[in-house]
Amino acid sequence: MAVSRGAVACATPAAAVPRRSMLLSSAAAGAVLQSDPIRLSTPKLKLRASAGAAQAAATSFSSNDEAFAWAKKDNMRLLHVVYGVGDIDRTIKFYTECLGMKLLRKRDIPEEKYTNAFLGYGPEETNFAIELTYNYGVDSYDIGAGIGHFGIATDDVAKTVELIRAKGGKVTREPGPVKGGKTVIAFIEDPDGYKFEILERPGTPEPLGQVMLRVGDLDRAISFYEKACGMKLLRKRDNPEYKYTVVMMGYGPED
């Protein structure tokens, strides 16, 4: 079975935007992955990557260069993205009925006052997943400027958008070619206002294909993901007419 390793899209606008917290566990930092979700009253986007945990626990590095070299060789992949929602059952219903995801698991932790649920298009052992967290008493979040959108691939964007609209979803960009290209896309928002780009990519093995984040220093971000997380720079495109630059980074081809 093929393993989806995920991709991160980093974009830098012409004008500076507020930075957001983004945490990613890395074996190159010598830490074993932890499974606790975000439990905060303010939203933070969190990405996790897997690595050779047992090896990481026993590994020490004599220099940063040695650690960076090890990160490139380790078989890492993105595991899931974590964010807060105001009504977890409402969001689960939207993701399963409108986006075709499956509810992989759900648990309530009353002593810690949170509930979380994992959704995706395949088992967590092989596929990238979304982890939703509901913090007791928090019914809405200020998403902020740092989180861009999540990318979902589909065989037919127009049909997907009509299904989402029929289910009461908010369509913010109608299906059509991307600016300066041929790929058909659309944009929708989930019940909490998180944005999803629907891309027409027939036959894609992992529909949940990317997480788009805005960064203040593109070169610094590229260096971090390459050195600390072992990702590769897949492509880079400058769009001066629209005043932004975008790069795609990940552990394997975007498709």
RAPE-V15623 format. One line per field, one symbol per residue. phi: phi as a letter, one per 30 degrees, with the letter a starting at -180 (. if undefined). A space follows every 10 residues. Layout:
# RAPE-V15623
phi=???
This chain:
# RAPE-V15623
phi=.dcdcibbcc bbddcdbddc dbcbdbdddi cddccdddbb dcdbdbcbbc addddddccb bdadeddddd ddddddadca ccadbdbddd dedddddcci dcddabbcbd dciabbbcba caeddbbdbc ccbcceicca bddicdddac cbdbdbdedd dddddddjdc ccbdelddei bcddbabbbd ecjdcbcccd beiddbedca bcbcbdbddd deddddddci dcddabbcbd dciabbbcba caedd
